Amino acid sequence: MAYEAARAQDAVDRTYVLESDVEQLANHLRTAVLDGRPLTFDRLKQDFTPTVFSPPKGRSKAAPQPRWEEYEPEPPRGLFGALGFGRKAYDADVESARDRFDKALRDHAREEKKRVEKLDKLRARHAEQNEQEAARVEEWNVRIEERRVAYRERDVEAVEWFIDQALAASKYPHGFPKAHRVSYQADTGDLLVEIDLPLEDVVPTARAYRYVKSRDEINPVPRPDKERKELYASVLAQTALRTVHELFAADTEGAVKSIALNGHVATIDRATGREVHPCLITLQTDREEFAQLVLTQVDPRACLKRLRSLISPNPYELEPVRPLVTFDLSKFRLMDSLDVVAGLDSRPVLMDLTPTEFEHLIRQLFEAIGLDSVNTQPSKDEGVDAIAMNTDPVMRGLCIIQAKRTKNVVPFETVSALAGVVEHKRAAKGILVTTSWFGRASEAFANEHGRLELLDGANLVHLFKEHLNLDVIPGPVPPKRRPT
């Protein structure tokens, strides 16, 4: 009976935990609003409280000093003592005891000196650690104050850094991703935020747990599909509203005038097995409009519909919506497009083109493939010759394009450098185009990186023919490779 009662109670306890998790999911927007503690520059600052030195156990006090009474021999007693018998032996014992006592005193003094020296070193090391920590905290706080000043001046790097901190500091229920990226426009005060939303498995598939006595099993009671889908849609809507709320609340300096938010999920397409990142929620709102909302009382999905937003009609099936605002290309120094194709002969030799003509021709190729492409200015472009945006709502992303018009193999360092630019620009892909060819090390590096694509002269021949109906002649034929 006691065993069955314990098992039944286990089912009750599991149900309680489950209900608590669901309650947290259903109200995480309201909880965050009521918390009312947005991240600020002051909260980013650190306080320094020096720690108190605590000596190691056994070293705080000196050991008791030897006492003569512990070494002094017992003098002769009784009649023999009174008559002086045994005096000589006693004197010898006293002398021996005195030697041992003196040695004990010296040993004690030596050990005490070691203890004090060790304690002084530990105390000095502790004081040094306190000083180092105080200096670190002061340096941190100085940097925070510098960023605050830059933030007030709408410095793009400072604003984006602080927004990153605010997003990272937000505490969500278990199972929520933390990936995000931001882009700020200083002249308009517009902030674009892209966040990863939780997947559908964040909603428990069980509604409760039940103990089946006849089989001695604790079985889950399934949550109806309709209930799961409604709760998941609510979770997505709450997350979008909560993100906007927290960012406006954190922006006490008034640098952010409006926020555009795209909420994606990072998952695997069950139909293709490929990684996808569809946008399920997109919205755009300004501070004044958002301030009119009483977020503790709204229905999240109805609230999103009131705002300028699009919501996936079927997030469970990853049905995407097209973002209202995408990461634009304004951070790159852009130049006017040049129509190179119109001026080419029937079978152009790519090596005969100027570097600028070649770069614009590559841009036109990627536009023909289906990307929105523009060229960058030839100076200070950080290794970027062109940039392209895939605006497909599922397989979207910024592409960094570098074009190399050369007769020789592209150095490995060029491929490695492009990888660095891709990471720095947070691009979805880096594409290196050349009239020549790549070495094995470069190809292996690109494959391992995963977001680099290398297009050599042979690839260009096929791409120009397929998308621009051009028969081009690239660079020289690469040498034959020895079998590996």
KAVENTA-V355558 format. One record per residue. N is the residue number from 1. RES is the residue in three letters. PSI is psi in whole degrees, -180 to 180 (999 if undefined). Layout:
N:RES:PSI  N:RES:PSI
This chain:
1:MET:-43  2:ALA:-39  3:TYR:-48  4:GLU:-37  5:ALA:-39  6:ALA:-40  7:ARG:-42  8:ALA:-40  9:GLN:-34  10:ASP:-43  11:ALA:-41  12:VAL:-44  13:ASP:-42  14:ARG:-39  15:THR:-40  16:TYR:-45  17:VAL:-42  18:LEU:-46  19:GLU:-36  20:SER:-41  21:ASP:-43  22:VAL:-40  23:GLU:-39  24:GLN:-41  25:LEU:-43  26:ALA:-18  27:ASN:20  28:HIS:-25  29:LEU:-50  30:ARG:-41  31:THR:-44  32:ALA:-38  33:VAL:-43  34:LEU:-26  35:ASP:-41  36:GLY:28  37:ARG:72  38:PRO:157  39:LEU:137  40:THR:170  41:PHE:-37  42:ASP:-39  43:ARG:-23  44:LEU:-21  45:LYS:156  46:GLN:147  47:ASP:145  48:PHE:124  49:THR:113  50:PRO:140  51:THR:150  52:VAL:135  53:PHE:129  54:SER:109  55:PRO:149  56:PRO:151  57:LYS:131  58:GLY:-6  59:ARG:-2  60:SER:-30  61:LYS:152  62:ALA:148  63:ALA:150  64:PRO:137  65:GLN:141  66:PRO:142  67:ARG:141  68:TRP:-34  69:GLU:-27  70:GLU:-17  71:TYR:-22  72:GLU:128  73:PRO:159  74:GLU:124  75:PRO:158  76:PRO:142  77:ARG:170  78:GLY:-156  79:LEU:-40  80:PHE:-35  81:GLY:-40  82:ALA:-34  83:LEU:-2  84:GLY:3  85:PHE:142  86:GLY:5  87:ARG:-38  88:LYS:-44  89:ALA:-39  90:TYR:-43  91:ASP:-37  92:ALA:-41  93:ASP:-40  94:VAL:-43  95:GLU:-42  96:SER:-42  97:ALA:-39  98:ARG:-40  99:ASP:-46  100:ARG:-38  101:PHE:-43  102:ASP:-41  103:LYS:-42  104:ALA:-39  105:LEU:-43  106:ARG:-44  107:ASP:-42  108:HIS:-44  109:ALA:-40  110:ARG:-44  111:GLU:-37  112:GLU:-38  113:LYS:-42  114:LYS:-42  115:ARG:-46  116:VAL:-43  117:GLU:-44  118:LYS:-42  119:LEU:-39  120:ASP:-40  121:LYS:-44  122:LEU:-41  123:ARG:-40  124:ALA:-41  125:ARG:-41  126:HIS:-43  127:ALA:-39  128:GLU:-42  129:GLN:-39  130:ASN:-43  131:GLU:-42  132:GLN:-43  133:GLU:-39  134:ALA:-40  135:ALA:-40  136:ARG:-46  137:VAL:-42  138:GLU:-43  139:GLU:-42  140:TRP:-48  141:ASN:-34  142:VAL:-43  143:ARG:-39  144:ILE:-43  145:GLU:-38  146:GLU:-40  147:ARG:-35  148:ARG:-45  149:VAL:-45  150:ALA:-36  151:TYR:-45  152:ARG:-29  153:GLU:8  154:ARG:36  155:ASP:126  156:VAL:-47  157:GLU:-41  158:ALA:-42  159:VAL:-46  160:GLU:-36  161:TRP:-46  162:PHE:-41  163:ILE:-39  164:ASP:-45  165:GLN:-42  166:ALA:-42  167:LEU:-41  168:ALA:-30  169:ALA:-14  170:SER:130  171:LYS:118  172:TYR:164  173:PRO:162  174:HIS:139  175:GLY:-4  176:PHE:134  177:PRO:163  178:LYS:4  179:ALA:140  180:HIS:165  181:ARG:155  182:VAL:156  183:SER:132  184:TYR:137  185:GLN:109  186:ALA:-36  187:ASP:-30  188:THR:-17  189:GLY:17  190:ASP:136  191:LEU:127  192:LEU:128  193:VAL:133  194:GLU:125  195:ILE:155  196:ASP:128  197:LEU:159  198:PRO:154  199:LEU:171  200:GLU:-22  201:ASP:0  202:VAL:-23  203:VAL:122  204:PRO:139  205:THR:-14  206:ALA:145  207:ARG:-30  208:ALA:178  209:TYR:144  210:ARG:137  211:TYR:124  212:VAL:104  213:LYS:-40  214:SER:-28  215:ARG:-2  216:ASP:51  217:GLU:147  218:ILE:110  219:ASN:143  220:PRO:143  221:VAL:116  222:PRO:144  223:ARG:130  224:PRO:145  225:ASP:-41  226:LYS:-42  227:GLU:-42  228:ARG:-46  229:LYS:-40  230:GLU:-43  231:LEU:-40  232:TYR:-43  233:ALA:-38  234:SER:-41  235:VAL:-44  236:LEU:-45  237:ALA:-43  238:GLN:-42  239:THR:-42  240:ALA:-48  241:LEU:-40  242:ARG:-41  243:THR:-46  244:VAL:-44  245:HIS:-48  246:GLU:-35  247:LEU:-41  248:PHE:-40  249:ALA:-36  250:ALA:-27  251:ASP:69  252:THR:-15  253:GLU:-7  254:GLY:27  255:ALA:-26  256:VAL:119  257:LYS:-35  258:SER:157  259:ILE:129  260:ALA:130  261:LEU:133  262:ASN:123  263:GLY:118  264:HIS:167  265:VAL:137  266:ALA:115  267:THR:-173  268:ILE:128  269:ASP:118  270:ARG:-22  271:ALA:-32  272:THR:-19  273:GLY:7  274:ARG:153  275:GLU:133  276:VAL:162  277:HIS:59  278:PRO:149  279:CYS:124  280:LEU:-23  281:ILE:135  282:THR:136  283:LEU:162  284:GLN:129  285:THR:154  286:ASP:170  287:ARG:-44  288:GLU:-45  289:GLU:-44  290:PHE:-30  291:ALA:-19  292:GLN:-12  293:LEU:138  294:VAL:90  295:LEU:-21  296:THR:-11  297:GLN:-3  298:VAL:156  299:ASP:118  300:PRO:-44  301:ARG:-40  302:ALA:-36  303:CYS:-42  304:LEU:-38  305:LYS:-31  306:ARG:-36  307:LEU:170  308:ARG:90  309:SER:157  310:LEU:137  311:ILE:136  312:SER:127  313:PRO:-17  314:ASN:74  315:PRO:-27  316:TYR:-31  317:GLU:14  318:LEU:33  319:GLU:114  320:PRO:163  321:VAL:156  322:ARG:126  323:PRO:140  324:LEU:-36  325:VAL:136  326:THR:164  327:PHE:114  328:ASP:-178  329:LEU:19  330:SER:-16  331:LYS:-11  332:PHE:148  333:ARG:107  334:LEU:157  335:MET:159  336:ASP:146  337:SER:150  338:LEU:129  339:ASP:100  340:VAL:-33  341:VAL:-41  342:ALA:-27  343:GLY:9  344:LEU:152  345:ASP:177  346:SER:-30  347:ARG:80  348:PRO:148  349:VAL:116  350:LEU:-33  351:MET:-17  352:ASP:-12  353:LEU:154  354:THR:161  355:PRO:-40  356:THR:-43  357:GLU:-41  358:PHE:-42  359:GLU:-41  360:HIS:-34  361:LEU:-41  362:ILE:-40  363:ARG:-46  364:GLN:-34  365:LEU:-46  366:PHE:-30  367:GLU:-40  368:ALA:-33  369:ILE:-29  370:GLY:11  371:LEU:150  372:ASP:110  373:SER:146  374:VAL:158  375:ASN:154  376:THR:162  377:GLN:149  378:PRO:-11  379:SER:147  380:LYS:38  381:ASP:9  382:GLU:40  383:GLY:22  384:VAL:123  385:ASP:-31  386:ALA:158  387:ILE:147  388:ALA:148  389:MET:121  390:ASN:111  391:THR:5  392:ASP:133  393:PRO:-18  394:VAL:-58  395:MET:65  396:ARG:170  397:GLY:157  398:LEU:132  399:CYS:130  400:ILE:126  401:ILE:131  402:GLN:131  403:ALA:130  404:LYS:108  405:ARG:99  406:THR:158  407:LYS:-10  408:ASN:166  409:VAL:140  410:VAL:126  411:PRO:150  412:PHE:-36  413:GLU:-32  414:THR:-42  415:VAL:-44  416:SER:-40  417:ALA:-39  418:LEU:-37  419:ALA:-39  420:GLY:-40  421:VAL:-39  422:VAL:-44  423:GLU:-43  424:HIS:-40  425:LYS:-1  426:ARG:41  427:ALA:155  428:ALA:-29  429:LYS:149  430:GLY:130  431:ILE:123  432:LEU:118  433:VAL:136  434:THR:154  435:THR:-12  436:SER:-122  437:TRP:174  438:PHE:153  439:GLY:169  440:ARG:-40  441:ALA:-40  442:SER:-43  443:GLU:-41  444:ALA:-41  445:PHE:-43  446:ALA:-42  447:ASN:-41  448:GLU:-36  449:HIS:-44  450:GLY:-22  451:ARG:20  452:LEU:139  453:GLU:128  454:LEU:122  455:LEU:112  456:ASP:-175  457:GLY:-39  458:ALA:-39  459:ASN:-41  460:LEU:-38  461:VAL:-48  462:HIS:-41  463:LEU:-43  464:PHE:-38  465:LYS:-43  466:GLU:-42  467:HIS:-24  468:LEU:0  469:ASN:42  470:LEU:134  471:ASP:98  472:VAL:156  473:ILE:114  474:PRO:-133  475:GLY:-161  476:PRO:160  477:VAL:131  478:PRO:150  479:PRO:153  480:LYS:138  481:ARG:146  482:ARG:144  483:PRO:140  484:THR:999
